[in-house]
């Protein structure tokens, strides 16, 4: 079927619209091709050079700036690290000879004399052998002994507790049972043995 426009007016309208469309397209292409935008004022004021770091990425200038800022912080913490190291290297005071001998008597009961080992009934933190659960825990007896009897020093209290365990029973102390520890248990200890035991127990703070 052959189609054609019978009305010349419609033909001219169609051709005019087509020509106008082409004109608009060419005008837009020419406009965007010749337009050269200028950067904003704030971009020009804040622009800075950037040397690309191909290995790590980013600008080398930024990394140099960060190093310069962090260097003073690292140096300011150096004295603290030095103090910590010095404190860590300070050795704890070594136990006295009497204390070492007292620990041995406490564990084995054997000194110049002989007695039932204290670890049979008592517990002391830091002494693996001392796991007795019948008598009081002596882990802090070096501090507690000073407050057990009014007017009695810690050393005097410890000597009395070893030589005359039935003479005074501390109140409010767990597992401090009257009649549990008898004088016969420590009767075989010499004065030197008692002195050594007191030295060891006094260090249990």
Helices and strands as residue ranges (DSSP letters): H 8-34, H 41-46, H 60-76, H 78-89, H 97-108, G 118-120, H 141-144, G 145-147, H 154-163, H 183-186, H 191-202
